[in-house]
Amino acid sequence: MDGADASVTRQGDGTVPRSDRHVDSATVVIDPKLPRDIREALVRASERLVPYQGPVPAPTTPPNGARGCAFFAGIFLVVAIAGVGAGNGAVAYTMLVFAGASMLMTMLGRPSTREVEAAHAPVTEHRRYVLPSTDIDAEHWKLWKRAVDARNKIAGADVVNDGRIDSVQIAEVLPQRLWDIAERLARLAEVRARHQEILDGVPPDDPDVAPGRD
C-alpha cells in the first residue's frame, strides 16, 4: 500500500471540482447514492469511520456543554421557590432571572442536528463507505491503485478541464464506478476473512478444503 494518509473525497455533486481532480489510493470512498448531507456528514466525521469488517459501535453523541447550565438552572429555580416561600421577593426574582438565563444557555449549548448527524453517520451509514487502507486486501491493492489511477486520468484529462465533454456526466459516472469497485473488493476481503475464521487451524492444503483438481 502507498501509505498515504486516508482522506475523504466529496463525490456525486454533479461537478468535478479541481480539489477532487486527484485522489490517492487511501482516499475513503463514499457511496454516491447517499444524500449529499449524509455524505458531507461522513466527511466531517472521517476520523470516526468504522472499517467495513469491523464491529459497529453504538452511536456517540457530541459533548453537551449545556448540561452544567441545566443543573444550575434547577438550583436557581429551587432557590427562587424557597425565596417565595420565605417571603423574600427580591431573592426569588433574582433567582428566576438566573434560572431563565441558565435555561437559555442550555438551549444554545445543545448539539445541533448537524453535529448529531455527523456523530452518528459512521454507524448509521456503515458499509456505505470503504476505507481502502483497511478494507481492501493487500493482494488486491495493485488492482485498486489501477482503478484510482484510471479515475484520476479521466478526471484530469484536458477534454474535461476544457469543457469539451459533459463534465457533469463524468462527475456522476466516476464516483459510481469507483464505489462499485471499492465495495466489491471490500466484500471480497470480508468473505476471505470469514473463510479464514471458519478454517482456523486447518492447513490450506488439507484435502477436505483444498481446491479440487480435475
N, CA, C and O of each residue as an XYZ file, in Angstrom:
856
protein
N       0.828     -1.180      0.000
C       0.000      0.000      0.000
C       0.874      1.246      0.000
O       2.021      1.198      0.445
N       0.342      2.363     -0.497
C       1.193      3.527     -0.679
C       1.385      4.329      0.584
O       2.177      5.271      0.584
N       0.686      3.997      1.676
C       0.916      4.654      2.949
C       0.387      6.062      3.014
O       0.669      6.770      3.980
N      -0.363      6.498      2.032
C      -0.882      7.858      2.060
C      -1.912      7.984      3.161
O      -2.623      7.029      3.475
N      -1.991      9.185      3.753
C      -2.973      9.419      4.796
C      -4.367      9.321      4.209
O      -4.639      9.845      3.128
N      -5.250      8.643      4.934
C      -6.617      8.490      4.457
C      -7.310      9.834      4.435
O      -7.147     10.640      5.351
N      -8.066     10.072      3.411
C      -8.857     11.287      3.299
C     -10.199     10.902      2.736
O     -10.409      9.754      2.345
N     -11.101     11.843      2.693
C     -12.429     11.573      2.170
C     -12.697     12.541      1.045
O     -12.501     13.747      1.191
N     -13.146     12.014     -0.079
C     -13.458     12.877     -1.209
C     -14.956     13.052     -1.335
O     -15.713     12.092     -1.184
N     -15.389     14.273     -1.609
C     -16.805     14.534     -1.855
C     -17.133     14.022     -3.245
O     -16.445     14.353     -4.211
N     -18.178     13.220     -3.349
C     -18.489     12.572     -4.611
C     -19.943     12.800     -4.974
O     -20.790     13.030     -4.111
N     -20.212     12.731     -6.264
C     -21.578     12.754     -6.727
C     -22.250     14.097     -6.637
O     -23.475     14.154     -6.528
N     -21.496     15.195     -6.679
C     -22.081     16.516     -6.543
C     -22.462     17.137     -7.876
O     -22.978     18.254     -7.911
N     -22.214     16.423     -8.986
C     -22.603     16.948    -10.291
C     -21.521     17.732    -10.988
O     -21.705     18.151    -12.131
N     -20.389     17.945    -10.329
C     -19.263     18.637    -10.948
C     -17.997     17.902    -10.552
O     -18.005     17.039     -9.675
N     -16.909     18.262    -11.219
C     -15.612     17.699    -10.841
C     -14.764     18.853    -10.335
O     -14.023     19.448    -11.118
N     -14.848     19.196     -9.028
C     -14.064     20.303     -8.506
C     -12.587     20.048     -8.682
O     -12.136     18.903     -8.660
N     -11.832     21.119     -8.855
C     -10.382     20.939     -9.042
C      -9.743     20.275     -7.843
O      -8.767     19.540     -7.991
N     -10.283     20.521     -6.640
C      -9.718     19.892     -5.454
C      -9.924     18.385     -5.448
O      -9.233     17.667     -4.726
N     -10.890     17.890     -6.266
C     -11.172     16.462     -6.317
C     -10.689     15.829     -7.618
O     -11.014     14.678     -7.908
N      -9.910     16.579     -8.403
C      -9.428     16.008     -9.655
C      -8.469     14.851     -9.400
O      -8.297     13.987    -10.260
N      -7.847     14.829     -8.230
C      -6.898     13.760     -7.923
C      -7.205     13.208     -6.539
O      -7.367     13.964     -5.582
N      -7.282     11.894     -6.441
C      -7.410     11.225     -5.152
C      -6.323     10.176     -5.075
O      -5.849      9.689     -6.101
N      -5.921      9.823     -3.852
C      -4.905      8.795     -3.708
C      -5.576      7.469     -3.366
O      -6.788      7.405     -3.160
N      -4.779      6.428     -3.310
C      -5.327      5.087     -3.122
C      -5.936      4.889     -1.743
O      -6.722      3.964     -1.542
N      -5.582      5.750     -0.784
C      -6.114      5.621      0.570
C      -7.354      6.471      0.787
O      -7.907      6.481      1.886
N      -7.797      7.179     -0.236
C      -8.976      8.024     -0.094
C     -10.206      7.193      0.239
O     -10.503      6.215     -0.447
N     -10.913      7.576      1.276
C     -12.131      6.879      1.659
C     -13.188      7.096      0.582
O     -13.413      8.223      0.141
N     -13.832      6.017      0.163
C     -14.830      6.078     -0.902
C     -16.220      5.984     -0.289
O     -16.510      5.055      0.464
N     -17.079      6.944     -0.613
C     -18.439      7.002     -0.074
C     -19.433      6.704     -1.181
O     -19.280      7.169     -2.310
N     -20.446      5.929     -0.850
C     -21.488      5.610     -1.811
C     -22.133      6.900     -2.328
O     -22.760      7.623     -1.555
N     -21.988      7.196     -3.616
C     -22.534      8.454     -4.149
C     -24.054      8.509     -4.151
O     -24.634      9.567     -4.393
N     -24.714      7.365     -3.881
C     -26.177      7.368     -3.842
C     -26.720      7.910     -2.523
O     -27.914      8.183     -2.400
N     -25.838      8.063     -1.543
C     -26.274      8.654     -0.285
C     -26.636     10.119     -0.509
O     -26.048     10.769     -1.373
N     -27.585     10.647      0.246
C     -27.903     12.069      0.122
C     -26.665     12.923      0.396
O     -25.773     12.534      1.150
N     -26.639     14.063     -0.219
C     -25.458     14.913     -0.105
C     -25.161     15.292      1.336
O     -23.997     15.331      1.733
N     -26.201     15.575      2.138
C     -25.956     15.988      3.517
C     -25.348     14.836      4.327
O     -24.548     15.067      5.233
N     -25.732     13.588      3.995
C     -25.148     12.452      4.692
C     -23.687     12.279      4.286
O     -22.837     11.999      5.131
N     -23.391     12.446      2.993
C     -22.001     12.341      2.544
C     -21.139     13.400      3.227
O     -20.013     13.126      3.642
N     -21.675     14.597      3.337
C     -20.922     15.660      3.988
C     -20.748     15.372      5.479
O     -19.723     15.723      6.064
N     -21.749     14.731      6.096
C     -21.615     14.341      7.495
C     -20.493     13.325      7.663
O     -19.738     13.382      8.634
N     -20.385     12.392      6.714
C     -19.297     11.410      6.769
C     -17.948     12.069      6.561
O     -16.953     11.665      7.163
N     -17.911     13.089      5.704
C     -16.662     13.827      5.507
C     -16.237     14.483      6.810
O     -15.063     14.445      7.179
N     -17.194     15.085      7.505
C     -16.867     15.756      8.764
C     -16.457     14.751      9.839
O     -15.698     15.088     10.748
N     -16.957     13.523      9.738
C     -16.669     12.508     10.756
C     -15.629     11.506     10.275
O     -15.625     10.358     10.721
N     -14.755     11.921      9.380
C     -13.816     10.987      8.743
C     -12.944     10.231      9.737
O     -12.554      9.095      9.466
N     -12.628     10.833     10.882
C     -11.750     10.171     11.842
C     -12.478      9.094     12.643
O     -11.842      8.314     13.352
N     -13.802      9.044     12.537
C     -14.565      8.064     13.308
C     -15.205      6.998     12.421
O     -16.085      6.267     12.877
N     -14.781      6.901     11.173
C     -15.335      5.895     10.279
C     -14.923      4.494     10.728
O     -13.818      4.289     11.229
N     -15.824      3.542     10.541
C     -15.618      2.168     11.014
C     -15.228      1.283      9.840
O     -15.867      1.358      8.790
N     -14.197      0.445      9.980
C     -13.823     -0.466      8.892
C     -15.001     -1.310      8.429
O     -15.899     -1.622      9.211
N     -14.990     -1.674      7.161
C     -16.091     -2.419      6.546
C     -16.386     -3.698      7.308
O     -17.546     -4.074      7.474
N     -15.321     -4.378      7.779
C     -15.487     -5.638      8.501
C     -15.552     -5.444     10.006
O     -15.825     -6.391     10.744
N     -15.305     -4.234     10.463
C     -15.190     -4.004     11.887
C     -16.508     -4.051     12.625
O     -17.565     -3.857     12.025
N     -16.456     -4.310     13.942
C     -17.674     -4.269     14.757
C     -18.218     -2.841     14.783
O     -17.461     -1.872     14.833
N     -19.523     -2.737     14.750
C     -20.147     -1.423     14.703
C     -20.431     -0.953     16.133
O     -21.231     -1.580     16.828
N     -19.808      0.117     16.582
C     -20.048      0.602     17.947
C     -21.394      1.320     18.034
O     -22.033      1.601     17.020
N     -21.799      1.603     19.237
C     -23.025      2.372     19.434
C     -22.772      3.809     19.009
O     -21.667      4.320     19.187
N     -23.781      4.465     18.451
C     -23.594      5.875     18.049
C     -23.200      6.729     19.239
O     -23.732      6.577     20.339
N     -22.269      7.617     19.004
C     -21.824      8.529     20.058
C     -22.496      9.880     19.888
O     -22.722     10.337     18.767
N     -22.810     10.506     20.995
C     -23.435     11.824     20.971
C     -22.369     12.874     21.231
O     -21.547     12.694     22.130
N     -22.355     13.966     20.475
C     -21.369     15.018     20.704
C     -21.437     15.531     22.134
O     -22.504     15.509     22.747
N     -20.314     15.993     22.674
C     -20.324     16.546     24.037
C     -21.361     17.650     24.164
O     -21.486     18.515     23.297
N     -22.102     17.601     25.265
C     -23.140     18.600     25.520
C     -22.671     19.517     26.635
O     -22.763     19.175     27.814
N     -22.171     20.673     26.258
C     -21.688     21.634     27.243
C     -22.798     22.318     27.995
O     -22.532     23.105     28.903
N     -24.055     22.035     27.639
C     -25.182     22.712     28.273
C     -25.664     21.989     29.522
O     -26.513     22.521     30.237
N     -25.157     20.805     29.808
C     -25.662     20.054     30.954
C     -25.403     20.787     32.255
O     -26.257     20.803     33.142
N     -24.236     21.393     32.375
C     -23.925     22.153     33.582
C     -24.870     23.323     33.768
O     -25.266     23.637     34.890
N     -25.232     23.969     32.666
C     -26.167     25.099     32.735
C     -27.535     24.622     33.191
O     -28.198     25.308     33.969
N     -27.971     23.457     32.720
C     -29.262     22.919     33.142
C     -29.252     22.603     34.633
O     -30.252     22.809     35.319
N     -28.132     22.107     35.131
C     -28.014     21.806     36.556
C     -28.166     23.072     37.392
O     -28.901     23.092     38.379
N     -27.460     24.133     36.983
C     -27.542     25.387     37.732
C     -28.922     26.022     37.604
O     -29.406     26.657     38.540
N     -29.554     25.850     36.446
C     -30.907     26.384     36.273
C     -31.850     25.741     37.287
O     -32.709     26.416     37.855
N     -31.692     24.441     37.513
C     -32.523     23.756     38.504
C     -32.284     24.285     39.907
O     -33.226     24.477     40.676
N     -31.013     24.519     40.237
C     -30.689     25.047     41.566
C     -31.299     26.435     41.751
O     -31.899     26.727     42.785
N     -31.137     27.294     40.729
C     -31.684     28.649     40.831
C     -33.203     28.618     41.003
O     -33.775     29.412     41.751
N     -33.841     27.688     40.297
C     -35.296     27.593     40.384
C     -35.730     27.152     41.783
O     -36.711     27.665     42.320
N     -35.002     26.205     42.370
C     -35.320     25.749     43.730
C     -35.145     26.890     44.726
O     -35.985     27.078     45.606
N     -34.062     27.654     44.594
C     -33.826     28.774     45.497
C     -34.905     29.839     45.326
O     -35.343     30.451     46.300
N     -35.336     30.059     44.071
C     -36.387     31.045     43.825
C     -37.678     30.635     44.526
O     -38.355     31.468     45.128
N     -38.018     29.340     44.444
C     -39.225     28.856     45.114
C     -39.095     29.018     46.629
O     -40.049     29.382     47.317
N     -37.878     28.734     47.133
C     -37.646     28.911     48.571
C     -37.778     30.383     48.956
O     -38.290     30.718     50.024
N     -37.309     31.247     48.068
C     -37.422     32.681     48.351
C     -38.871     33.124     48.417
O     -39.244     33.933     49.268
N     -39.689     32.594     47.518
C     -41.118     32.923     47.544
C     -41.738     32.424     48.846
O     -42.528     33.129     49.475
N     -41.373     31.194     49.249
C     -41.923     30.639     50.486
C     -41.511     31.433     51.709
O     -42.259     31.515     52.683
N     -40.302     32.030     51.661
C     -39.817     32.818     52.796
C     -40.271     34.268     52.728
O     -39.971     35.058     53.623
N     -40.984     34.613     51.685
C     -41.469     35.979     51.544
C     -40.410     36.961     51.084
O     -40.575     38.173     51.225
N     -39.319     36.440     50.532
C     -38.237     37.315     50.052
C     -38.362     37.432     48.537
O     -37.758     36.659     47.793
N     -39.145     38.398     48.093
C     -39.397     38.563     46.669
C     -38.167     38.920     45.869
O     -38.030     38.504     44.718
N     -37.241     39.712     46.482
C     -36.035     40.138     45.757
C     -35.168     38.935     45.386
O     -34.683     38.829     44.259
N     -34.981     38.029     46.351
C     -34.177     36.840     46.095
C     -34.865     35.947     45.065
O     -34.222     35.416     44.159
N     -36.185     35.789     45.217
C     -36.931     34.955     44.289
C     -36.816     35.495     42.866
O     -36.586     34.737     41.925
N     -36.978     36.819     42.715
C     -36.896     37.430     41.381
C     -35.500     37.244     40.776
O     -35.356     36.910     39.600
N     -34.470     37.471     41.613
C     -33.092     37.337     41.125
C     -32.800     35.910     40.681
O     -32.178     35.685     39.642
N     -33.255     34.951     41.480
C     -33.015     33.549     41.141
C     -33.776     33.136     39.879
O     -33.285     32.336     39.083
N     -34.968     33.686     39.707
C     -35.723     33.388     38.490
C     -35.005     33.920     37.258
O     -34.994     33.275     36.210
N     -34.400     35.107     37.390
C     -33.638     35.673     36.279
C     -32.443     34.768     35.942
O     -32.168     34.475     34.779
N     -31.740     34.335     37.008
C     -30.592     33.452     36.782
C     -31.040     32.120     36.173
O     -30.370     31.575     35.296
N     -32.180     31.604     36.646
C     -32.677     30.338     36.111
C     -33.033     30.484     34.639
O     -32.730     29.607     33.830
N     -33.680     31.598     34.294
C     -34.032     31.831     32.893
C     -32.800     31.937     32.013
O     -32.771     31.389     30.911
N     -31.770     32.648     32.499
C     -30.535     32.789     31.732
C     -29.851     31.436     31.558
O     -29.308     31.143     30.493
N     -29.879     30.615     32.601
C     -29.256     29.292     32.519
C     -29.991     28.397     31.532
O     -29.370     27.637     30.789
N     -31.335     28.490     31.528
C     -32.108     27.696     30.579
C     -31.810     28.119     29.145
O     -31.716     27.282     28.247
N     -31.662     29.436     28.939
C     -31.322     29.921     27.602
C     -29.962     29.398     27.162
O     -29.799     28.980     26.015
N     -28.991     29.418     28.061
C     -27.661     28.888     27.739
C     -27.722     27.395     27.486
O     -26.963     26.863     26.675
N     -28.646     26.702     28.198
C     -28.813     25.274     27.976
C     -29.292     24.994     26.560
O     -28.790     24.094     25.887
N     -30.272     25.778     26.117
C     -30.802     25.594     24.773
C     -29.753     25.904     23.707
O     -29.646     25.198     22.704
N     -28.983     26.964     23.936
C     -27.966     27.364     22.955
C     -26.793     26.394     22.929
O     -26.122     26.263     21.905
N     -26.538     25.716     24.036
C     -25.380     24.835     24.117
C     -25.633     23.421     23.657
O     -24.700     22.620     23.595
N     -26.877     23.087     23.331
C     -27.185     21.732     22.879
C     -26.579     21.476     21.503
O     -26.527     22.385     20.674
N     -26.117     20.241     21.247
C     -25.562     19.923     19.914
C     -26.616     20.142     18.837
O     -27.791     19.825     19.022
N     -26.182     20.681     17.729
C     -27.098     20.914     16.619
C     -27.425     19.598     15.922
O     -26.749     18.588     16.116
N     -28.469     19.633     15.114
C     -28.842     18.439     14.343
C     -27.691     18.009     13.444
O     -27.451     16.817     13.254
N     -26.990     18.982     12.898
C     -25.863     18.673     12.018
C     -24.750     17.970     12.783
O     -24.134     17.034     12.273
N     -24.494     18.423     14.008
C     -23.444     17.800     14.817
C     -23.825     16.378     15.217
O     -22.986     15.477     15.207
N     -25.091     16.183     15.569
C     -25.553     14.838     15.937
C     -25.494     13.911     14.722
O     -25.097     12.751     14.834
N     -25.892     14.433     13.567
C     -25.867     13.631     12.336
C     -24.448     13.214     11.993
O     -24.208     12.066     11.617
N     -23.508     14.140     12.121
C     -22.114     13.830     11.820
C     -21.561     12.790     12.786
O     -20.763     11.934     12.402
N     -21.992     12.873     14.043
C     -21.505     11.920     15.039
C     -22.079     10.529     14.810
O     -21.401      9.533     15.061
N     -23.319     10.445     14.336
C     -23.978      9.154     14.144
C     -23.711      8.532     12.768
O     -23.834      7.317     12.610
N     -23.352      9.339     11.786
C     -23.216      8.854     10.411
C     -22.258      7.672     10.261
O     -22.581      6.745      9.517
N     -21.092      7.651     10.929
C     -20.200      6.498     10.759
C     -20.849      5.168     11.139
O     -20.453      4.118     10.634
N     -21.846      5.210     12.027
C     -22.532      3.992     12.459
C     -23.778      3.743     11.618
O     -23.985      2.638     11.119
N     -24.607      4.771     11.463
C     -25.865      4.588     10.732
C     -25.625      4.293      9.250
O     -26.451      3.645      8.608
N     -24.509      4.760      8.708
C     -24.199      4.533      7.293
C     -23.045      3.554      7.105
O     -22.364      3.576      6.080
N     -22.832      2.699      8.099
C     -21.769      1.706      7.982
C     -22.008      0.820      6.763
O     -23.142      0.446      6.463
N     -20.923      0.492      6.069
C     -20.926     -0.284      4.827
C     -21.443      0.529      3.646
O     -21.666     -0.018      2.566
N     -21.630      1.811      3.842
C     -21.923      2.695      2.719
C     -20.680      3.521      2.390
O     -20.733      4.472      1.610
N     -19.578      3.139      2.994
C     -18.288      3.753      2.691
C     -17.213      2.685      2.866
O     -17.405      1.710      3.593
N     -16.095      2.874      2.201
C     -14.990      1.912      2.239
C     -13.699      2.645      2.559
O     -13.392      3.676      1.960
N     -12.948      2.106      3.505
C     -11.623      2.624      3.834
C     -10.600      1.708      3.165
O     -10.262      0.667      3.727
N     -10.106      2.061      1.998
C      -9.232      1.148      1.251
C      -8.048      0.619      2.050
O      -7.681     -0.546      1.899
N      -7.446      1.441      2.890
C      -6.244      1.007      3.615
C      -6.507     -0.163      4.543
O      -5.596     -0.940      4.831
N      -7.741     -0.302      5.017
C      -8.066     -1.394      5.929
C      -9.061     -2.384      5.344
O      -9.131     -3.525      5.800
N      -9.821     -1.977      4.356
C     -10.916     -2.806      3.845
C     -10.575     -3.595      2.589
O     -11.336     -4.479      2.195
N      -9.454     -3.297      1.957
C      -9.072     -3.987      0.726
C      -7.817     -4.811      0.986
O      -6.837     -4.302      1.528
N      -7.848     -6.082      0.601
C      -6.704     -6.972      0.813
C      -5.461     -6.461      0.095
O      -5.550     -5.819     -0.951
N      -4.305     -6.756      0.673
C      -3.037     -6.319      0.089
C      -2.851     -6.874     -1.317
O      -2.297     -6.200     -2.186
N      -3.318     -8.115     -1.545
C      -3.121     -8.717     -2.861
C      -3.974     -8.047     -3.938
O      -3.723     -8.216     -5.131
N      -4.974     -7.295     -3.513
C      -5.805     -6.570     -4.471
C      -5.444     -5.086     -4.542
O      -6.107     -4.312     -5.232
N      -4.404     -4.702     -3.834
C      -4.066     -3.280     -3.768
C      -3.636     -2.728     -5.132
O      -3.967     -1.595     -5.484
N      -2.901     -3.533     -5.888
C      -2.480     -3.067     -7.216
C      -3.697     -2.846     -8.124
O      -3.750     -1.878     -8.882
N      -4.656     -3.744     -8.037
C      -5.882     -3.583     -8.812
C      -6.602     -2.301     -8.411
O      -7.085     -1.557     -9.265
N      -6.670     -2.051     -7.111
C      -7.325     -0.834     -6.628
C      -6.581      0.411     -7.097
O      -7.204      1.397     -7.493
N      -5.254      0.368     -7.055
C      -4.463      1.518     -7.500
C      -4.695      1.794     -8.979
O      -4.763      2.950     -9.398
N      -4.816      0.734     -9.767
C      -5.079      0.936    -11.194
C      -6.429      1.617    -11.398
O      -6.571      2.487    -12.257
N      -7.409      1.218    -10.610
C      -8.735      1.840    -10.717
C      -8.666      3.314    -10.330
O      -9.263      4.162    -10.993
N      -7.943      3.615     -9.264
C      -7.810      5.010     -8.830
C      -7.038      5.822     -9.861
O      -7.406      6.957    -10.165
N      -5.963      5.241    -10.401
C      -5.176      5.946    -11.424
C      -6.028      6.236    -12.658
O      -5.943      7.318    -13.240
N      -6.845      5.267    -13.050
C      -7.720      5.467    -14.209
C      -8.716      6.582    -13.928
O      -8.984      7.418    -14.791
N      -9.256      6.589    -12.728
C     -10.194      7.647    -12.341
C      -9.521      9.012    -12.399
O     -10.106      9.977    -12.891
N      -8.285      9.095    -11.895
C      -7.573     10.377    -11.885
C      -7.246     10.856    -13.294
O      -7.322     12.050    -13.584
N      -6.881      9.919    -14.169
C      -6.559     10.301    -15.544
C      -7.784     10.856    -16.258
O      -7.690     11.828    -17.007
N      -8.929     10.232    -16.021
C     -10.153     10.714    -16.659
C     -10.552     12.069    -16.100
O     -10.872     12.991    -16.851
N     -10.530     12.189    -14.755
C     -10.945     13.442    -14.127
C     -10.007     14.594    -14.481
O     -10.433     15.747    -14.550
N      -8.727     14.280    -14.706
C      -7.765     15.333    -15.011
C      -7.467     15.503    -16.484
O      -6.555     16.248    -16.845
N      -8.212     14.830    -17.345
C      -7.969     14.914    -18.785
C      -8.259     16.320    -19.309
O      -9.117     17.029    -18.783
N      -7.534     16.705    -20.343
C      -7.703     18.038    -20.922
C      -9.113     18.260    -21.442
O      -9.647     19.366    -21.350
N      -9.715     17.215    -21.987
C     -11.067     17.379    -22.540
C     -12.073     17.695    -21.439
O     -13.086     18.353    -21.677
N     -11.778     17.213    -20.217
C     -12.648     17.529    -19.084
C     -12.372     18.934    -18.587
O     -13.294     19.712    -18.341
N     -11.082     19.255    -18.440
C     -10.710     20.585    -17.955
C     -11.165     21.675    -18.907
O     -11.540     22.762    -18.469
N     -11.137     21.397    -20.206
C     -11.525     22.407    -21.201
C     -13.022     22.430    -21.470
O     -13.508     23.251    -22.247
N     -13.749     21.528    -20.827
C     -15.196     21.504    -21.011
C     -15.639     20.985    -22.361
O     -16.748     21.284    -22.806
N     -14.778     20.200    -23.029
C     -15.137     19.673    -24.341
C     -16.044     18.448    -24.257
O     -16.601     18.014    -25.266
N     -16.191     17.893    -23.058
C     -17.160     16.817    -22.849
C     -18.005     17.187    -21.629
O     -17.678     18.116    -20.891
N     -19.073     16.461    -21.435
C     -20.003     16.770    -20.361
C     -19.372     16.434    -19.010
O     -19.353     15.273    -18.602
N     -18.860     17.443    -18.325
C     -18.198     17.220    -17.041
C     -19.186     16.773    -15.973
O     -18.809     16.084    -15.025
N     -20.452     17.162    -16.122
C     -21.464     16.735    -15.159
C     -21.642     15.225    -15.221
O     -21.739     14.562    -14.188
N     -21.685     14.681    -16.439
C     -21.828     13.238    -16.597
C     -20.604     12.522    -16.039
O     -20.723     11.485    -15.386
N     -19.428     13.084    -16.300
C     -18.194     12.496    -15.771
C     -18.249     12.482    -14.247
O     -17.865     11.499    -13.613
N     -18.730     13.584    -13.663
C     -18.784     13.686    -12.210
C     -19.769     12.697    -11.606
O     -19.614     12.296    -10.452
N     -20.770     12.306    -12.363
C     -21.732     11.332    -11.867
C     -21.246      9.898    -12.071
O     -21.479      9.034    -11.225
N     -20.572      9.646    -13.193
C     -20.152      8.287    -13.521
C     -18.930      7.859    -12.711
O     -18.902      6.747    -12.183
N     -17.926      8.722    -12.607
C     -16.686      8.343    -11.928
C     -16.891      7.899    -10.482
O     -16.397      6.838    -10.100
N     -17.604      8.675     -9.665
C     -17.799      8.227     -8.274
C     -18.517      6.886     -8.188
O     -18.184      6.054     -7.344
N     -19.504      6.675     -9.058
C     -20.249      5.425     -9.011
C     -19.371      4.240     -9.393
O     -19.436      3.189     -8.756
N     -18.546      4.401    -10.434
C     -17.665      3.304    -10.853
C     -16.632      3.005     -9.767
O     -16.356      1.844     -9.466
N     -16.064      4.062     -9.182
C     -15.057      3.860     -8.146
C     -15.683      3.186     -6.925
O     -15.074      2.310     -6.311
N     -16.898      3.599     -6.580
C     -17.589      2.985     -5.457
C     -17.885      1.512     -5.731
O     -17.708      0.674     -4.847
N     -18.333      1.186     -6.947
C     -18.636     -0.202     -7.286
C     -17.413     -1.092     -7.087
O     -17.510     -2.193     -6.545
N     -16.267     -0.596     -7.534
C     -15.031     -1.392     -7.404
C     -14.635     -1.514     -5.940
O     -14.315     -2.608     -5.475
N     -14.652     -0.410     -5.215
C     -14.243     -0.432     -3.810
C     -15.151     -1.340     -2.984
O     -14.672     -2.096     -2.139
N     -16.450     -1.268     -3.223
C     -17.383     -2.086     -2.447
C     -17.167     -3.568     -2.731
O     -17.192     -4.387     -1.812
N     -16.958     -3.912     -3.989
C     -16.761     -5.321     -4.328
C     -15.461     -5.874     -3.730
O     -15.424     -7.010     -3.258
N     -14.417     -5.076     -3.754
C     -13.152     -5.519     -3.163
C     -13.280     -5.655     -1.651
O     -12.714     -6.571     -1.055
N     -14.022     -4.743     -1.034
C     -14.224     -4.822      0.417
C     -15.033     -6.065      0.773
O     -14.736     -6.738      1.761
N     -16.054     -6.372     -0.026
C     -16.851     -7.577      0.224
C     -16.020     -8.835      0.034
O     -16.150     -9.794      0.795
N     -15.169     -8.830     -0.977
C     -14.308     -9.986     -1.220
C     -13.350    -10.195     -0.053
O     -13.116    -11.324      0.379
N     -12.795     -9.084      0.456
C     -11.899     -9.186      1.615
C     -12.648     -9.715      2.828
O     -12.096    -10.487      3.612
N     -13.902     -9.303      2.985
C     -14.702     -9.774      4.110
C     -14.960    -11.279      4.004
O     -14.864    -11.995      5.001
N     -15.286    -11.759      2.804
C     -15.535    -13.186      2.601
C     -14.284    -13.993      2.915
O     -14.360    -15.039      3.560
N     -13.143    -13.512      2.464
C     -11.903    -14.238      2.716
C     -11.576    -14.268      4.199
O     -11.103    -15.279      4.717
N     -11.828    -13.153      4.884
C     -11.552    -13.103      6.319
C     -12.442    -14.088      7.073
O     -11.981    -14.770      7.989
N     -13.705    -14.163      6.692
C     -14.619    -15.108      7.340
C     -14.233    -16.547      7.015
O     -14.367    -17.447      7.844
N     -13.755    -16.740      5.797
C     -13.314    -18.085      5.410
C     -12.149    -18.534      6.279
O     -12.087    -19.687      6.706
N     -11.224    -17.609      6.538
C     -10.080    -17.934      7.385
C     -10.532    -18.235      8.810
O      -9.960    -19.101      9.473
N     -11.557    -17.525      9.286
C     -12.060    -17.775     10.634
C     -12.689    -19.166     10.720
O     -12.503    -19.884     11.703
N     -13.430    -19.531      9.685
C     -14.079    -20.838      9.673
C     -13.047    -21.960      9.648
O     -13.219    -22.989     10.301
N     -11.972    -21.753      8.887
C     -10.941    -22.784      8.723
C      -9.786    -22.592      9.692
O      -8.677    -23.061      9.438
N     -10.034    -21.918     10.783
C      -8.977    -21.647     11.752
C      -8.318    -22.953     12.204
O      -8.971    -23.850     12.737
N      -7.021    -23.028     11.977
C      -6.273    -24.215     12.387
C      -6.213    -25.311     11.347
O      -5.481    -26.285     11.522
N      -6.975    -25.174     10.255
C      -6.975    -26.198      9.210
C      -5.946    -25.807      8.142
O      -6.048    -24.714      7.586
N      -4.977    -26.646      7.841
C      -3.974    -26.311      6.815
C      -4.640    -26.050      5.468
O      -5.597    -26.742      5.120
N      -4.168    -25.084      4.713
C      -4.779    -24.775      3.419
C      -4.680    -25.906      2.409
O      -5.453    -25.954      1.452
N      -3.712    -26.839      2.619
C      -3.573    -27.962      1.682
C      -4.334    -29.204      2.145
O      -4.193    -30.282      1.567
N      -5.140    -29.040      3.193
C      -5.948    -30.168      3.661
C      -6.863    -30.622      2.520
O      -7.536    -29.785      1.919
N      -6.908    -31.909      2.208
C      -7.720    -32.384      1.063
C      -9.201    -32.071      1.191
O      -9.911    -32.008      0.187
N      -9.668    -31.877      2.406
C     -11.100    -31.586      2.591
C     -11.456    -30.145      2.238
O     -12.617    -29.840      1.965
N     -10.445    -29.244      2.242
C     -10.738    -27.843      1.962
C      -9.946    -27.302      0.769
O     -10.274    -26.243      0.233
N      -8.903    -28.029      0.353
C      -8.096    -27.555     -0.776
C      -8.900    -27.609     -2.056
O      -9.760    -28.475     -2.214
N      -8.629    -26.683     -2.985
C      -9.345    -26.711     -4.268
C      -9.129    -28.037     -4.978
O      -8.014    -28.555     -5.034
N     -10.211    -28.574     -5.518
C     -10.112    -29.853     -6.214
C      -9.454    -29.703     -7.577
O      -9.468    -28.624     -8.170
N      -8.889    -30.773     -8.059
C      -8.258    -30.777     -9.379
C      -8.940    -31.833    -10.238
O      -9.255    -32.927     -9.769
N      -9.161    -31.494    -11.480
C      -9.808    -32.433    -12.416
C      -8.814    -33.520    -12.811
O      -9.151    -34.412    -13.590
